[in-house]
Amino acid sequence: MTIRSLGQDFKDNIPKGVQSLRFENTGITSIKNQAFSHLQKLNILSIRRGSLKKLSRDWFPRPWNLTYLDF
């Protein structure tokens, strides 16, 4: 499946209790600010083999309790 962007639709439809997200070979080219900001329990995030070039602190909640990041 090709996913180009994670934005408001993603944020509106992902359960707040998600603890792990893995995206691999999705073609993601952009992630909008605060896309993961409501995921307070997210502790594993993997975004592999996509087209993203950078991470942004504005994507995530404050405080950010992530224990594993694969980018």
CHARMM internal coordinates of N, CA and C (Angstrom, degrees):
IC EDIT
DIST 1 N 1 CA 1.4405
DIST 1 CA 1 C 1.5260
ANGL 1 N 1 CA 1 C 108.56
DIST 1 C 2 N 1.2916
ANGL 1 CA 1 C 2 N 117.12
DIHE 1 N 1 CA 1 C 2 N 135.33
DIST 2 N 2 CA 1.4547
ANGL 1 C 2 N 2 CA 121.94
DIHE 1 CA 1 C 2 N 2 CA 177.64
DIST 2 CA 2 C 1.5228
ANGL 2 N 2 CA 2 C 109.40
DIHE 1 C 2 N 2 CA 2 C -97.24
DIST 2 C 3 N 1.3060
ANGL 2 CA 2 C 3 N 115.55
DIHE 2 N 2 CA 2 C 3 N 121.19
DIST 3 N 3 CA 1.4620
ANGL 2 C 3 N 3 CA 122.78
DIHE 2 CA 2 C 3 N 3 CA 175.06
DIST 3 CA 3 C 1.5171
ANGL 3 N 3 CA 3 C 106.07
DIHE 2 C 3 N 3 CA 3 C -117.43
DIST 3 C 4 N 1.3028
ANGL 3 CA 3 C 4 N 117.47
DIHE 3 N 3 CA 3 C 4 N 119.37
DIST 4 N 4 CA 1.4658
ANGL 3 C 4 N 4 CA 120.87
DIHE 3 CA 3 C 4 N 4 CA -176.86
DIST 4 CA 4 C 1.5251
ANGL 4 N 4 CA 4 C 112.85
DIHE 3 C 4 N 4 CA 4 C -89.44
DIST 4 C 5 N 1.3375
ANGL 4 CA 4 C 5 N 116.79
DIHE 4 N 4 CA 4 C 5 N -36.76
DIST 5 N 5 CA 1.4573
ANGL 4 C 5 N 5 CA 119.55
DIHE 4 CA 4 C 5 N 5 CA -173.61
DIST 5 CA 5 C 1.5246
ANGL 5 N 5 CA 5 C 110.64
DIHE 4 C 5 N 5 CA 5 C -145.82
DIST 5 C 6 N 1.3202
ANGL 5 CA 5 C 6 N 116.08
DIHE 5 N 5 CA 5 C 6 N 144.68
DIST 6 N 6 CA 1.4571
ANGL 5 C 6 N 6 CA 121.94
DIHE 5 CA 5 C 6 N 6 CA 171.60
DIST 6 CA 6 C 1.5162
ANGL 6 N 6 CA 6 C 106.55
DIHE 5 C 6 N 6 CA 6 C -109.49
DIST 6 C 7 N 1.3196
ANGL 6 CA 6 C 7 N 116.17
DIHE 6 N 6 CA 6 C 7 N 115.85
DIST 7 N 7 CA 1.4547
ANGL 6 C 7 N 7 CA 120.47
DIHE 6 CA 6 C 7 N 7 CA -177.07
DIST 7 CA 7 C 1.5099
ANGL 7 N 7 CA 7 C 111.44
DIHE 6 C 7 N 7 CA 7 C -140.17
DIST 7 C 8 N 1.3178
ANGL 7 CA 7 C 8 N 116.54
DIHE 7 N 7 CA 7 C 8 N -141.79
DIST 8 N 8 CA 1.4624
ANGL 7 C 8 N 8 CA 121.86
DIHE 7 CA 7 C 8 N 8 CA -175.21
DIST 8 CA 8 C 1.5226
ANGL 8 N 8 CA 8 C 112.33
DIHE 7 C 8 N 8 CA 8 C -62.87
DIST 8 C 9 N 1.3296
ANGL 8 CA 8 C 9 N 119.05
DIHE 8 N 8 CA 8 C 9 N -39.89
DIST 9 N 9 CA 1.4691
ANGL 8 C 9 N 9 CA 120.74
DIHE 8 CA 8 C 9 N 9 CA 178.27
DIST 9 CA 9 C 1.5204
ANGL 9 N 9 CA 9 C 111.05
DIHE 8 C 9 N 9 CA 9 C -59.80
DIST 9 C 10 N 1.3208
ANGL 9 CA 9 C 10 N 116.64
DIHE 9 N 9 CA 9 C 10 N -42.97
DIST 10 N 10 CA 1.4619
ANGL 9 C 10 N 10 CA 121.28
DIHE 9 CA 9 C 10 N 10 CA 176.81
DIST 10 CA 10 C 1.5271
ANGL 10 N 10 CA 10 C 109.36
DIHE 9 C 10 N 10 CA 10 C -60.55
DIST 10 C 11 N 1.3131
ANGL 10 CA 10 C 11 N 116.36
DIHE 10 N 10 CA 10 C 11 N -50.83
DIST 11 N 11 CA 1.4646
ANGL 10 C 11 N 11 CA 121.89
DIHE 10 CA 10 C 11 N 11 CA -177.11
DIST 11 CA 11 C 1.5261
ANGL 11 N 11 CA 11 C 111.42
DIHE 10 C 11 N 11 CA 11 C -60.21
DIST 11 C 12 N 1.3202
ANGL 11 CA 11 C 12 N 117.30
DIHE 11 N 11 CA 11 C 12 N -39.38
DIST 12 N 12 CA 1.4606
ANGL 11 C 12 N 12 CA 121.81
DIHE 11 CA 11 C 12 N 12 CA -178.27
DIST 12 CA 12 C 1.5237
ANGL 12 N 12 CA 12 C 113.06
DIHE 11 C 12 N 12 CA 12 C -71.74
DIST 12 C 13 N 1.3246
ANGL 12 CA 12 C 13 N 117.96
DIHE 12 N 12 CA 12 C 13 N -21.31
DIST 13 N 13 CA 1.4601
ANGL 12 C 13 N 13 CA 120.66
DIHE 12 CA 12 C 13 N 13 CA -171.67
DIST 13 CA 13 C 1.5215
ANGL 13 N 13 CA 13 C 115.69
DIHE 12 C 13 N 13 CA 13 C -115.12
DIST 13 C 14 N 1.3035
ANGL 13 CA 13 C 14 N 118.69
DIHE 13 N 13 CA 13 C 14 N -0.61
DIST 14 N 14 CA 1.4647
ANGL 13 C 14 N 14 CA 120.75
DIHE 13 CA 13 C 14 N 14 CA 179.05
DIST 14 CA 14 C 1.5345
ANGL 14 N 14 CA 14 C 108.24
DIHE 13 C 14 N 14 CA 14 C -98.05
DIST 14 C 15 N 1.3257
ANGL 14 CA 14 C 15 N 117.92
DIHE 14 N 14 CA 14 C 15 N 130.77
DIST 15 N 15 CA 1.4719
ANGL 14 C 15 N 15 CA 119.93
DIHE 14 CA 14 C 15 N 15 CA -179.37
DIST 15 CA 15 C 1.5336
ANGL 15 N 15 CA 15 C 112.09
DIHE 14 C 15 N 15 CA 15 C -61.23
DIST 15 C 16 N 1.3165
ANGL 15 CA 15 C 16 N 116.61
DIHE 15 N 15 CA 15 C 16 N 140.40
DIST 16 N 16 CA 1.4665
ANGL 15 C 16 N 16 CA 121.84
DIHE 15 CA 15 C 16 N 16 CA -177.53
DIST 16 CA 16 C 1.5234
ANGL 16 N 16 CA 16 C 113.09
DIHE 15 C 16 N 16 CA 16 C -64.47
DIST 16 C 17 N 1.3291
ANGL 16 CA 16 C 17 N 117.83
DIHE 16 N 16 CA 16 C 17 N -22.37
DIST 17 N 17 CA 1.4554
ANGL 16 C 17 N 17 CA 121.39
DIHE 16 CA 16 C 17 N 17 CA -177.16
DIST 17 CA 17 C 1.5168
ANGL 17 N 17 CA 17 C 115.05
DIHE 16 C 17 N 17 CA 17 C -86.95
DIST 17 C 18 N 1.3257
ANGL 17 CA 17 C 18 N 117.59
DIHE 17 N 17 CA 17 C 18 N 5.40
DIST 18 N 18 CA 1.4653
ANGL 17 C 18 N 18 CA 121.07
DIHE 17 CA 17 C 18 N 18 CA -178.91
DIST 18 CA 18 C 1.5272
ANGL 18 N 18 CA 18 C 109.80
DIHE 17 C 18 N 18 CA 18 C -58.91
DIST 18 C 19 N 1.3390
ANGL 18 CA 18 C 19 N 115.61
DIHE 18 N 18 CA 18 C 19 N 133.41
DIST 19 N 19 CA 1.4572
ANGL 18 C 19 N 19 CA 120.76
DIHE 18 CA 18 C 19 N 19 CA -179.68
DIST 19 CA 19 C 1.5199
ANGL 19 N 19 CA 19 C 112.89
DIHE 18 C 19 N 19 CA 19 C -108.01
DIST 19 C 20 N 1.3357
ANGL 19 CA 19 C 20 N 117.07
DIHE 19 N 19 CA 19 C 20 N -18.59
DIST 20 N 20 CA 1.4627
ANGL 19 C 20 N 20 CA 120.58
DIHE 19 CA 19 C 20 N 20 CA -175.51
DIST 20 CA 20 C 1.5245
ANGL 20 N 20 CA 20 C 109.76
DIHE 19 C 20 N 20 CA 20 C -144.76
DIST 20 C 21 N 1.3233
ANGL 20 CA 20 C 21 N 116.37
DIHE 20 N 20 CA 20 C 21 N 133.74
DIST 21 N 21 CA 1.4656
ANGL 20 C 21 N 21 CA 122.38
DIHE 20 CA 20 C 21 N 21 CA 174.39
DIST 21 CA 21 C 1.5137
ANGL 21 N 21 CA 21 C 108.54
DIHE 20 C 21 N 21 CA 21 C -131.71
DIST 21 C 22 N 1.3403
ANGL 21 CA 21 C 22 N 114.91
DIHE 21 N 21 CA 21 C 22 N 133.73
DIST 22 N 22 CA 1.4641
ANGL 21 C 22 N 22 CA 120.34
DIHE 21 CA 21 C 22 N 22 CA 177.72
DIST 22 CA 22 C 1.5278
ANGL 22 N 22 CA 22 C 108.45
DIHE 21 C 22 N 22 CA 22 C -132.78
DIST 22 C 23 N 1.3136
ANGL 22 CA 22 C 23 N 115.32
DIHE 22 N 22 CA 22 C 23 N 124.17
DIST 23 N 23 CA 1.4580
ANGL 22 C 23 N 23 CA 122.59
DIHE 22 CA 22 C 23 N 23 CA 176.24
DIST 23 CA 23 C 1.5210
ANGL 23 N 23 CA 23 C 106.84
DIHE 22 C 23 N 23 CA 23 C -121.94
DIST 23 C 24 N 1.3248
ANGL 23 CA 23 C 24 N 117.16
DIHE 23 N 23 CA 23 C 24 N 123.70
DIST 24 N 24 CA 1.4598
ANGL 23 C 24 N 24 CA 120.20
DIHE 23 CA 23 C 24 N 24 CA -179.66
DIST 24 CA 24 C 1.5254
ANGL 24 N 24 CA 24 C 109.17
DIHE 23 C 24 N 24 CA 24 C -138.41
DIST 24 C 25 N 1.3297
ANGL 24 CA 24 C 25 N 115.64
DIHE 24 N 24 CA 24 C 25 N 131.28
DIST 25 N 25 CA 1.4703
ANGL 24 C 25 N 25 CA 121.89
DIHE 24 CA 24 C 25 N 25 CA -179.44
DIST 25 CA 25 C 1.5223
ANGL 25 N 25 CA 25 C 112.23
DIHE 24 C 25 N 25 CA 25 C 55.19
DIST 25 C 26 N 1.3220
ANGL 25 CA 25 C 26 N 117.69
DIHE 25 N 25 CA 25 C 26 N 39.46
DIST 26 N 26 CA 1.4594
ANGL 25 C 26 N 26 CA 120.92
DIHE 25 CA 25 C 26 N 26 CA -176.80
DIST 26 CA 26 C 1.5180
ANGL 26 N 26 CA 26 C 113.69
DIHE 25 C 26 N 26 CA 26 C -94.08
DIST 26 C 27 N 1.3078
ANGL 26 CA 26 C 27 N 118.50
DIHE 26 N 26 CA 26 C 27 N -18.37
DIST 27 N 27 CA 1.4569
ANGL 26 C 27 N 27 CA 120.76
DIHE 26 CA 26 C 27 N 27 CA -177.34
DIST 27 CA 27 C 1.5145
ANGL 27 N 27 CA 27 C 113.18
DIHE 26 C 27 N 27 CA 27 C 80.59
DIST 27 C 28 N 1.3368
ANGL 27 CA 27 C 28 N 118.07
DIHE 27 N 27 CA 27 C 28 N 15.88
DIST 28 N 28 CA 1.4666
ANGL 27 C 28 N 28 CA 121.02
DIHE 27 CA 27 C 28 N 28 CA 179.39
DIST 28 CA 28 C 1.5258
ANGL 28 N 28 CA 28 C 109.46
DIHE 27 C 28 N 28 CA 28 C -59.02
DIST 28 C 29 N 1.3231
ANGL 28 CA 28 C 29 N 115.15
DIHE 28 N 28 CA 28 C 29 N 125.87
DIST 29 N 29 CA 1.4608
ANGL 28 C 29 N 29 CA 120.32
DIHE 28 CA 28 C 29 N 29 CA 179.00
DIST 29 CA 29 C 1.5218
ANGL 29 N 29 CA 29 C 112.49
DIHE 28 C 29 N 29 CA 29 C -111.49
DIST 29 C 30 N 1.3485
ANGL 29 CA 29 C 30 N 117.20
DIHE 29 N 29 CA 29 C 30 N -17.46
DIST 30 N 30 CA 1.4629
ANGL 29 C 30 N 30 CA 119.07
DIHE 29 CA 29 C 30 N 30 CA 178.70
DIST 30 CA 30 C 1.5233
ANGL 30 N 30 CA 30 C 110.80
DIHE 29 C 30 N 30 CA 30 C -153.09
DIST 30 C 31 N 1.3110
ANGL 30 CA 30 C 31 N 113.79
DIHE 30 N 30 CA 30 C 31 N 150.13
DIST 31 N 31 CA 1.4557
ANGL 30 C 31 N 31 CA 122.40
DIHE 30 CA 30 C 31 N 31 CA 173.63
DIST 31 CA 31 C 1.5196
ANGL 31 N 31 CA 31 C 105.92
DIHE 30 C 31 N 31 CA 31 C -130.20
DIST 31 C 32 N 1.3152
ANGL 31 CA 31 C 32 N 116.03
DIHE 31 N 31 CA 31 C 32 N 124.81
DIST 32 N 32 CA 1.4634
ANGL 31 C 32 N 32 CA 120.76
DIHE 31 CA 31 C 32 N 32 CA -177.43
DIST 32 CA 32 C 1.5264
ANGL 32 N 32 CA 32 C 110.71
DIHE 31 C 32 N 32 CA 32 C -75.39
DIST 32 C 33 N 1.3229
ANGL 32 CA 32 C 33 N 116.47
DIHE 32 N 32 CA 32 C 33 N 152.98
DIST 33 N 33 CA 1.4588
ANGL 32 C 33 N 33 CA 121.52
DIHE 32 CA 32 C 33 N 33 CA 176.83
DIST 33 CA 33 C 1.5188
ANGL 33 N 33 CA 33 C 110.16
DIHE 32 C 33 N 33 CA 33 C -53.44
DIST 33 C 34 N 1.3124
ANGL 33 CA 33 C 34 N 116.30
DIHE 33 N 33 CA 33 C 34 N 139.79
DIST 34 N 34 CA 1.4564
ANGL 33 C 34 N 34 CA 126.00
DIHE 33 CA 33 C 34 N 34 CA 177.35
DIST 34 CA 34 C 1.5271
ANGL 34 N 34 CA 34 C 114.01
DIHE 33 C 34 N 34 CA 34 C 67.45
DIST 34 C 35 N 1.3334
ANGL 34 CA 34 C 35 N 118.04
DIHE 34 N 34 CA 34 C 35 N 17.00
DIST 35 N 35 CA 1.4665
ANGL 34 C 35 N 35 CA 120.69
DIHE 34 CA 34 C 35 N 35 CA 179.97
DIST 35 CA 35 C 1.5239
ANGL 35 N 35 CA 35 C 112.37
DIHE 34 C 35 N 35 CA 35 C -58.40
DIST 35 C 36 N 1.3321
ANGL 35 CA 35 C 36 N 117.45
DIHE 35 N 35 CA 35 C 36 N -33.41
DIST 36 N 36 CA 1.4620
ANGL 35 C 36 N 36 CA 121.64
DIHE 35 CA 35 C 36 N 36 CA -179.65
DIST 36 CA 36 C 1.5334
ANGL 36 N 36 CA 36 C 111.67
DIHE 35 C 36 N 36 CA 36 C -109.46
DIST 36 C 37 N 1.3155
ANGL 36 CA 36 C 37 N 118.33
DIHE 36 N 36 CA 36 C 37 N 8.18
DIST 37 N 37 CA 1.4683
ANGL 36 C 37 N 37 CA 121.97
DIHE 36 CA 36 C 37 N 37 CA -169.48
DIST 37 CA 37 C 1.5229
ANGL 37 N 37 CA 37 C 114.12
DIHE 36 C 37 N 37 CA 37 C -63.76
DIST 37 C 38 N 1.3190
ANGL 37 CA 37 C 38 N 118.53
DIHE 37 N 37 CA 37 C 38 N -24.68
DIST 38 N 38 CA 1.4614
ANGL 37 C 38 N 38 CA 121.25
DIHE 37 CA 37 C 38 N 38 CA -179.42
DIST 38 CA 38 C 1.5321
ANGL 38 N 38 CA 38 C 112.58
DIHE 37 C 38 N 38 CA 38 C -92.31
DIST 38 C 39 N 1.3215
ANGL 38 CA 38 C 39 N 117.36
DIHE 38 N 38 CA 38 C 39 N -0.35
DIST 39 N 39 CA 1.4668
ANGL 38 C 39 N 39 CA 121.86
DIHE 38 CA 38 C 39 N 39 CA -176.92
DIST 39 CA 39 C 1.5292
ANGL 39 N 39 CA 39 C 110.08
DIHE 38 C 39 N 39 CA 39 C -93.80
DIST 39 C 40 N 1.3175
ANGL 39 CA 39 C 40 N 116.03
DIHE 39 N 39 CA 39 C 40 N 71.46
DIST 40 N 40 CA 1.4642
ANGL 39 C 40 N 40 CA 122.23
DIHE 39 CA 39 C 40 N 40 CA -176.10
DIST 40 CA 40 C 1.5256
ANGL 40 N 40 CA 40 C 112.93
DIHE 39 C 40 N 40 CA 40 C -63.49
DIST 40 C 41 N 1.3395
ANGL 40 CA 40 C 41 N 117.93
DIHE 40 N 40 CA 40 C 41 N -25.04
DIST 41 N 41 CA 1.4668
ANGL 40 C 41 N 41 CA 121.45
DIHE 40 CA 40 C 41 N 41 CA -178.08
DIST 41 CA 41 C 1.5278
ANGL 41 N 41 CA 41 C 113.17
DIHE 40 C 41 N 41 CA 41 C -95.47
DIST 41 C 42 N 1.3242
ANGL 41 CA 41 C 42 N 117.25
DIHE 41 N 41 CA 41 C 42 N 0.28
DIST 42 N 42 CA 1.4625
ANGL 41 C 42 N 42 CA 120.75
DIHE 41 CA 41 C 42 N 42 CA -179.80
DIST 42 CA 42 C 1.5268
ANGL 42 N 42 CA 42 C 109.76
DIHE 41 C 42 N 42 CA 42 C -64.38
DIST 42 C 43 N 1.3415
ANGL 42 CA 42 C 43 N 116.39
DIHE 42 N 42 CA 42 C 43 N 118.82
DIST 43 N 43 CA 1.4590
ANGL 42 C 43 N 43 CA 118.53
DIHE 42 CA 42 C 43 N 43 CA 179.01
DIST 43 CA 43 C 1.5234
ANGL 43 N 43 CA 43 C 113.28
DIHE 42 C 43 N 43 CA 43 C -124.45
DIST 43 C 44 N 1.3352
ANGL 43 CA 43 C 44 N 117.28
DIHE 43 N 43 CA 43 C 44 N -6.80
DIST 44 N 44 CA 1.4677
ANGL 43 C 44 N 44 CA 121.33
DIHE 43 CA 43 C 44 N 44 CA 175.43
DIST 44 CA 44 C 1.5250
ANGL 44 N 44 CA 44 C 108.22
DIHE 43 C 44 N 44 CA 44 C -132.60
DIST 44 C 45 N 1.3199
ANGL 44 CA 44 C 45 N 116.94
DIHE 44 N 44 CA 44 C 45 N 125.12
DIST 45 N 45 CA 1.4589
ANGL 44 C 45 N 45 CA 122.11
DIHE 44 CA 44 C 45 N 45 CA 176.19
DIST 45 CA 45 C 1.5190
ANGL 45 N 45 CA 45 C 108.88
DIHE 44 C 45 N 45 CA 45 C -135.02
DIST 45 C 46 N 1.3151
ANGL 45 CA 45 C 46 N 114.96
DIHE 45 N 45 CA 45 C 46 N 123.79
DIST 46 N 46 CA 1.4609
ANGL 45 C 46 N 46 CA 120.97
DIHE 45 CA 45 C 46 N 46 CA 178.12
DIST 46 CA 46 C 1.5231
ANGL 46 N 46 CA 46 C 108.53
DIHE 45 C 46 N 46 CA 46 C -128.50
DIST 46 C 47 N 1.3198
ANGL 46 CA 46 C 47 N 115.99
DIHE 46 N 46 CA 46 C 47 N 121.81
DIST 47 N 47 CA 1.4685
ANGL 46 C 47 N 47 CA 122.67
DIHE 46 CA 46 C 47 N 47 CA 176.08
DIST 47 CA 47 C 1.5201
ANGL 47 N 47 CA 47 C 105.60
DIHE 46 C 47 N 47 CA 47 C -127.95
DIST 47 C 48 N 1.3231
ANGL 47 CA 47 C 48 N 115.85
DIHE 47 N 47 CA 47 C 48 N 96.71
DIST 48 N 48 CA 1.4665
ANGL 47 C 48 N 48 CA 120.62
DIHE 47 CA 47 C 48 N 48 CA -172.66
DIST 48 CA 48 C 1.5202
ANGL 48 N 48 CA 48 C 111.08
DIHE 47 C 48 N 48 CA 48 C -118.65
DIST 48 C 49 N 1.3095
ANGL 48 CA 48 C 49 N 113.52
DIHE 48 N 48 CA 48 C 49 N 145.50
DIST 49 N 49 CA 1.4599
ANGL 48 C 49 N 49 CA 122.51
DIHE 48 CA 48 C 49 N 49 CA 175.11
DIST 49 CA 49 C 1.5342
ANGL 49 N 49 CA 49 C 112.51
DIHE 48 C 49 N 49 CA 49 C 55.52
DIST 49 C 50 N 1.3121
ANGL 49 CA 49 C 50 N 115.07
DIHE 49 N 49 CA 49 C 50 N 40.36
DIST 50 N 50 CA 1.4516
ANGL 49 C 50 N 50 CA 120.90
DIHE 49 CA 49 C 50 N 50 CA 173.42
DIST 50 CA 50 C 1.5143
ANGL 50 N 50 CA 50 C 109.33
DIHE 49 C 50 N 50 CA 50 C -106.47
DIST 50 C 51 N 1.3084
ANGL 50 CA 50 C 51 N 116.27
DIHE 50 N 50 CA 50 C 51 N -163.59
DIST 51 N 51 CA 1.4610
ANGL 50 C 51 N 51 CA 120.61
DIHE 50 CA 50 C 51 N 51 CA -178.43
DIST 51 CA 51 C 1.5246
ANGL 51 N 51 CA 51 C 112.55
DIHE 50 C 51 N 51 CA 51 C -110.20
DIST 51 C 52 N 1.3236
ANGL 51 CA 51 C 52 N 117.83
DIHE 51 N 51 CA 51 C 52 N 10.32
DIST 52 N 52 CA 1.4639
ANGL 51 C 52 N 52 CA 120.38
DIHE 51 CA 51 C 52 N 52 CA 178.18
DIST 52 CA 52 C 1.5158
ANGL 52 N 52 CA 52 C 110.60
DIHE 51 C 52 N 52 CA 52 C -69.55
DIST 52 C 53 N 1.2983
ANGL 52 CA 52 C 53 N 115.68
DIHE 52 N 52 CA 52 C 53 N 142.22
DIST 53 N 53 CA 1.4612
ANGL 52 C 53 N 53 CA 121.59
DIHE 52 CA 52 C 53 N 53 CA 179.78
DIST 53 CA 53 C 1.5225
ANGL 53 N 53 CA 53 C 113.10
DIHE 52 C 53 N 53 CA 53 C -109.17
DIST 53 C 54 N 1.3477
ANGL 53 CA 53 C 54 N 117.62
DIHE 53 N 53 CA 53 C 54 N -18.59
DIST 54 N 54 CA 1.4567
ANGL 53 C 54 N 54 CA 120.11
DIHE 53 CA 53 C 54 N 54 CA -176.53
DIST 54 CA 54 C 1.5251
ANGL 54 N 54 CA 54 C 110.85
DIHE 53 C 54 N 54 CA 54 C -150.12
DIST 54 C 55 N 1.3229
ANGL 54 CA 54 C 55 N 114.63
DIHE 54 N 54 CA 54 C 55 N 158.77
DIST 55 N 55 CA 1.4576
ANGL 54 C 55 N 55 CA 123.45
DIHE 54 CA 54 C 55 N 55 CA 172.48
DIST 55 CA 55 C 1.5177
ANGL 55 N 55 CA 55 C 108.47
DIHE 54 C 55 N 55 CA 55 C -101.94
DIST 55 C 56 N 1.3249
ANGL 55 CA 55 C 56 N 116.71
DIHE 55 N 55 CA 55 C 56 N 152.50
DIST 56 N 56 CA 1.4605
ANGL 55 C 56 N 56 CA 120.53
DIHE 55 CA 55 C 56 N 56 CA 176.17
DIST 56 CA 56 C 1.5268
ANGL 56 N 56 CA 56 C 109.35
DIHE 55 C 56 N 56 CA 56 C -127.99
DIST 56 C 57 N 1.3084
ANGL 56 CA 56 C 57 N 116.94
DIHE 56 N 56 CA 56 C 57 N 132.23
DIST 57 N 57 CA 1.4672
ANGL 56 C 57 N 57 CA 121.30
DIHE 56 CA 56 C 57 N 57 CA 177.32
DIST 57 CA 57 C 1.5161
ANGL 57 N 57 CA 57 C 111.00
DIHE 56 C 57 N 57 CA 57 C -60.31
DIST 57 C 58 N 1.3227
ANGL 57 CA 57 C 58 N 117.57
DIHE 57 N 57 CA 57 C 58 N -27.14
DIST 58 N 58 CA 1.4622
ANGL 57 C 58 N 58 CA 122.50
DIHE 57 CA 57 C 58 N 58 CA -177.44
DIST 58 CA 58 C 1.5279
ANGL 58 N 58 CA 58 C 113.64
DIHE 57 C 58 N 58 CA 58 C -69.98
DIST 58 C 59 N 1.3120
ANGL 58 CA 58 C 59 N 118.13
DIHE 58 N 58 CA 58 C 59 N -8.94
DIST 59 N 59 CA 1.4682
ANGL 58 C 59 N 59 CA 120.67
DIHE 58 CA 58 C 59 N 59 CA 177.93
DIST 59 CA 59 C 1.5229
ANGL 59 N 59 CA 59 C 112.23
DIHE 58 C 59 N 59 CA 59 C -74.73
DIST 59 C 60 N 1.3263
ANGL 59 CA 59 C 60 N 117.58
DIHE 59 N 59 CA 59 C 60 N -24.44
DIST 60 N 60 CA 1.4553
ANGL 59 C 60 N 60 CA 122.55
DIHE 59 CA 59 C 60 N 60 CA -163.18
DIST 60 CA 60 C 1.5244
ANGL 60 N 60 CA 60 C 113.53
DIHE 59 C 60 N 60 CA 60 C -112.21
DIST 60 C 61 N 1.3661
ANGL 60 CA 60 C 61 N 115.35
DIHE 60 N 60 CA 60 C 61 N 161.82
DIST 61 N 61 CA 1.4652
ANGL 60 C 61 N 61 CA 119.08
DIHE 60 CA 60 C 61 N 61 CA 177.30
DIST 61 CA 61 C 1.5253
ANGL 61 N 61 CA 61 C 111.15
DIHE 60 C 61 N 61 CA 61 C -71.15
DIST 61 C 62 N 1.3101
ANGL 61 CA 61 C 62 N 115.55
DIHE 61 N 61 CA 61 C 62 N 164.16
DIST 62 N 62 CA 1.4667
ANGL 61 C 62 N 62 CA 122.40
DIHE 61 CA 61 C 62 N 62 CA 174.22
DIST 62 CA 62 C 1.5218
ANGL 62 N 62 CA 62 C 107.25
DIHE 61 C 62 N 62 CA 62 C -124.27
DIST 62 C 63 N 1.2985
ANGL 62 CA 62 C 63 N 120.73
DIHE 62 N 62 CA 62 C 63 N 120.14
DIST 63 N 63 CA 1.4618
ANGL 62 C 63 N 63 CA 126.28
DIHE 62 CA 62 C 63 N 63 CA -3.23
DIST 63 CA 63 C 1.5241
ANGL 63 N 63 CA 63 C 111.05
DIHE 62 C 63 N 63 CA 63 C -71.60
DIST 63 C 64 N 1.2949
ANGL 63 CA 63 C 64 N 114.65
DIHE 63 N 63 CA 63 C 64 N 160.78
DIST 64 N 64 CA 1.4580
ANGL 63 C 64 N 64 CA 122.76
DIHE 63 CA 63 C 64 N 64 CA -178.82
DIST 64 CA 64 C 1.5167
ANGL 64 N 64 CA 64 C 107.46
DIHE 63 C 64 N 64 CA 64 C -107.41
DIST 64 C 65 N 1.3300
ANGL 64 CA 64 C 65 N 117.59
DIHE 64 N 64 CA 64 C 65 N 116.02
DIST 65 N 65 CA 1.4587
ANGL 64 C 65 N 65 CA 122.07
DIHE 64 CA 64 C 65 N 65 CA -173.31
DIST 65 CA 65 C 1.5185
ANGL 65 N 65 CA 65 C 113.19
DIHE 64 C 65 N 65 CA 65 C -101.98
DIST 65 C 66 N 1.3016
ANGL 65 CA 65 C 66 N 117.44
DIHE 65 N 65 CA 65 C 66 N 24.55
DIST 66 N 66 CA 1.4533
ANGL 65 C 66 N 66 CA 121.40
DIHE 65 CA 65 C 66 N 66 CA -179.23
DIST 66 CA 66 C 1.5269
ANGL 66 N 66 CA 66 C 110.45
DIHE 65 C 66 N 66 CA 66 C -63.57
DIST 66 C 67 N 1.3353
ANGL 66 CA 66 C 67 N 115.76
DIHE 66 N 66 CA 66 C 67 N 136.03
DIST 67 N 67 CA 1.4639
ANGL 66 C 67 N 67 CA 120.12
DIHE 66 CA 66 C 67 N 67 CA 178.33
DIST 67 CA 67 C 1.5198
ANGL 67 N 67 CA 67 C 111.98
DIHE 66 C 67 N 67 CA 67 C -109.90
DIST 67 C 68 N 1.3462
ANGL 67 CA 67 C 68 N 117.35
DIHE 67 N 67 CA 67 C 68 N -16.33
DIST 68 N 68 CA 1.4655
ANGL 67 C 68 N 68 CA 120.56
DIHE 67 CA 67 C 68 N 68 CA -179.89
DIST 68 CA 68 C 1.5192
ANGL 68 N 68 CA 68 C 109.27
DIHE 67 C 68 N 68 CA 68 C -143.64
DIST 68 C 69 N 1.3117
ANGL 68 CA 68 C 69 N 116.60
DIHE 68 N 68 CA 68 C 69 N 125.35
DIST 69 N 69 CA 1.4627
ANGL 68 C 69 N 69 CA 122.84
DIHE 68 CA 68 C 69 N 69 CA 177.06
DIST 69 CA 69 C 1.5170
ANGL 69 N 69 CA 69 C 108.47
DIHE 68 C 69 N 69 CA 69 C -129.71
DIST 69 C 70 N 1.3249
ANGL 69 CA 69 C 70 N 115.80
DIHE 69 N 69 CA 69 C 70 N 126.65
DIST 70 N 70 CA 1.4665
ANGL 69 C 70 N 70 CA 121.78
DIHE 69 CA 69 C 70 N 70 CA 176.25
DIST 70 CA 70 C 1.5147
ANGL 70 N 70 CA 70 C 106.56
DIHE 69 C 70 N 70 CA 70 C -124.28
DIST 70 C 71 N 1.3330
ANGL 70 CA 70 C 71 N 116.12
DIHE 70 N 70 CA 70 C 71 N 113.11
DIST 71 N 71 CA 1.4652
ANGL 70 C 71 N 71 CA 121.00
DIHE 70 CA 70 C 71 N 71 CA -175.31
DIST 71 CA 71 C 1.5043
ANGL 71 N 71 CA 71 C 109.32
DIHE 70 C 71 N 71 CA 71 C -132.14
END
COOR INIT
IC SEED 1 N 1 CA 1 C
IC BUILD
